C-alpha cells in the first residue's frame, strides 16, 4: 500500500515539477522580453532606412539600413504594424542581392494591399539574433 | 508483514505441540525418535526465522528506498515552486512600477502632462545620441503581435511616432507606452516604466 502510494506521489511530483517549470519558463520569457527593456541578454536593432511612410517600388527592393553593421538579417514583412504571427512572413537575407531576390516574395505576400510594414532582426557573427526592430510602413507602387 | 509474523507464530505453536505430543505419546519409545523430531522442528524454526528475517530486510529496504524517493520528490517540488515564485515576483516587480523616467535619462527626457492627440506625453530636452523606440501595446507584457515599435531620434520623429501609436491603437483598450534606447552595441535599455493611456482618453483622440 505504502509502495503504491509512494509511486503515485512520485508521478504527481513529476507533473507538478513539469508544470512549475513551464510556468517559470513562461514568466522568465515575459520578464526578459526586450520590449520591457529588462533583458540584458537580448540585443536590439533599429531599422533606420527606409524611413517610415516611404513609397517603395514593387519591382525594386528598398535599401535597408540598420543600427548595426550586420549584413545578415531576418526581414519581417507584415500587413499589420504589430507583426502578428498570422499576418507576417520572415525571410533570411544575407546581402543586398539576397534582398533583391526575396523582395518579389514580399510583394507577392502583400497581394492587393498597397501598404506593408517591414522590420528586421539582425544576426551577428556569432549567429545571435536580435529582438525585432521598429516597424516601418511602406506604400508599394 | 503482520500476516507473515502470524503465520510464523502459528507454525511455531504447531511445531511445539507436535513435539510435545510426540514426546508424551512415545514416552515408552526410544529417546532417539524424540531427538530427531526436535531437530527437525528446530531446523524448520530456523529456516522460517531466516525467511522472516530476509523478508523483513527486503521490506524495510524497499520502504527506506521509497521514503528516500518521496523526500527527493518533495524537494524537487519545493525547488520548482520556489523558482516559479521568484520568477513571478520579478515580473510583478517590473509590472508594478509606477511611471517614471529612469534616473540616467532625466536630463534627456521629461514627462509632459499636457499631451494630446498630436503632442506626446514625453519631451526631449537635449539632442539624442542613440537610437530610440516609442513602444506602444495593448499588452502589459508588450508581446509581439500586439506591440508597435516606432523609431525616433528627435522631437519631430517622436511626434510622428506618437501619432502612429495613436492611429494604430485599439481605442477600446488601454494603451501601454514605453521608451527604449538602443545603443551602438545593440544594448536595449528601458528609458521609462510603462505609461498608461486609458481607453477613455484614447477614444477622444
Boltz contact constraints between the chains, C-beta under 6 A:
constraints:
  - contact:
      token1: [A, 3]
      token2: [B, 66]
      max_distance: 6.0
  - contact:
      token1: [A, 6]
      token2: [B, 66]
      max_distance: 6.0
  - contact:
      token1: [A, 6]
      token2: [B, 70]
      max_distance: 6.0
  - contact:
      token1: [A, 9]
      token2: [B, 70]
      max_distance: 6.0
  - contact:
      token1: [A, 10]
      token2: [B, 73]
      max_distance: 6.0
  - contact:
      token1: [A, 13]
      token2: [B, 73]
      max_distance: 6.0
  - contact:
      token1: [A, 13]
      token2: [B, 76]
      max_distance: 6.0
  - contact:
      token1: [A, 13]
      token2: [B, 77]
      max_distance: 6.0
  - contact:
      token1: [A, 16]
      token2: [B, 77]
      max_distance: 6.0
  - contact:
      token1: [A, 17]
      token2: [B, 76]
      max_distance: 6.0
  - contact:
      token1: [A, 17]
      token2: [B, 80]
      max_distance: 6.0
  - contact:
      token1: [A, 20]
      token2: [B, 80]
      max_distance: 6.0
  - contact:
      token1: [A, 20]
      token2: [B, 81]
      max_distance: 6.0
  - contact:
      token1: [A, 20]
      token2: [B, 84]
      max_distance: 6.0
  - contact:
      token1: [A, 21]
      token2: [B, 80]
      max_distance: 6.0
  - contact:
      token1: [A, 23]
      token2: [B, 84]
      max_distance: 6.0
  - contact:
      token1: [A, 24]
      token2: [B, 83]
      max_distance: 6.0
  - contact:
      token1: [A, 24]
      token2: [B, 84]
      max_distance: 6.0
  - contact:
      token1: [A, 24]
      token2: [B, 87]
      max_distance: 6.0
  - contact:
      token1: [A, 27]
      token2: [B, 87]
      max_distance: 6.0
  - contact:
      token1: [A, 27]
      token2: [B, 88]
      max_distance: 6.0
  - contact:
      token1: [A, 27]
      token2: [B, 91]
      max_distance: 6.0
  - contact:
      token1: [A, 28]
      token2: [B, 87]
      max_distance: 6.0
  - contact:
      token1: [A, 30]
      token2: [B, 91]
      max_distance: 6.0
  - contact:
      token1: [A, 30]
      token2: [B, 141]
      max_distance: 6.0
  - contact:
      token1: [A, 31]
      token2: [B, 90]
      max_distance: 6.0
  - contact:
      token1: [A, 31]
      token2: [B, 91]
      max_distance: 6.0
  - contact:
      token1: [A, 33]
      token2: [B, 142]
      max_distance: 6.0
  - contact:
      token1: [A, 34]
      token2: [B, 188]
      max_distance: 6.0
  - contact:
      token1: [A, 35]
      token2: [B, 135]
      max_distance: 6.0
  - contact:
      token1: [A, 35]
      token2: [B, 142]
      max_distance: 6.0
  - contact:
      token1: [A, 35]
      token2: [B, 147]
      max_distance: 6.0
  - contact:
      token1: [A, 36]
      token2: [B, 142]
      max_distance: 6.0
  - contact:
      token1: [A, 37]
      token2: [B, 180]
      max_distance: 6.0
  - contact:
      token1: [A, 37]
      token2: [B, 188]
      max_distance: 6.0
  - contact:
      token1: [A, 37]
      token2: [B, 190]
      max_distance: 6.0
  - contact:
      token1: [A, 38]
      token2: [B, 94]
      max_distance: 6.0
  - contact:
      token1: [A, 43]
      token2: [B, 186]
      max_distance: 6.0
  - contact:
      token1: [A, 44]
      token2: [B, 182]
      max_distance: 6.0
  - contact:
      token1: [A, 44]
      token2: [B, 186]
      max_distance: 6.0
  - contact:
      token1: [A, 44]
      token2: [B, 188]
      max_distance: 6.0
  - contact:
      token1: [A, 46]
      token2: [B, 131]
      max_distance: 6.0
  - contact:
      token1: [A, 46]
      token2: [B, 151]
      max_distance: 6.0
  - contact:
      token1: [A, 46]
      token2: [B, 182]
      max_distance: 6.0
  - contact:
      token1: [A, 67]
      token2: [B, 131]
      max_distance: 6.0
  - contact:
      token1: [A, 67]
      token2: [B, 182]
      max_distance: 6.0
  - contact:
      token1: [A, 68]
      token2: [B, 186]
      max_distance: 6.0
  - contact:
      token1: [A, 81]
      token2: [B, 148]
      max_distance: 6.0
  - contact:
      token1: [A, 81]
      token2: [B, 168]
      max_distance: 6.0
  - contact:
      token1: [A, 82]
      token2: [B, 145]
      max_distance: 6.0
  - contact:
      token1: [A, 82]
      token2: [B, 146]
      max_distance: 6.0
  - contact:
      token1: [A, 82]
      token2: [B, 148]
      max_distance: 6.0
  - contact:
      token1: [A, 84]
      token2: [B, 145]
      max_distance: 6.0
  - contact:
      token1: [A, 134]
      token2: [B, 133]
      max_distance: 6.0
  - contact:
      token1: [A, 134]
      token2: [B, 149]
      max_distance: 6.0
  - contact:
      token1: [A, 134]
      token2: [B, 150]
      max_distance: 6.0
  - contact:
      token1: [A, 134]
      token2: [B, 151]
      max_distance: 6.0
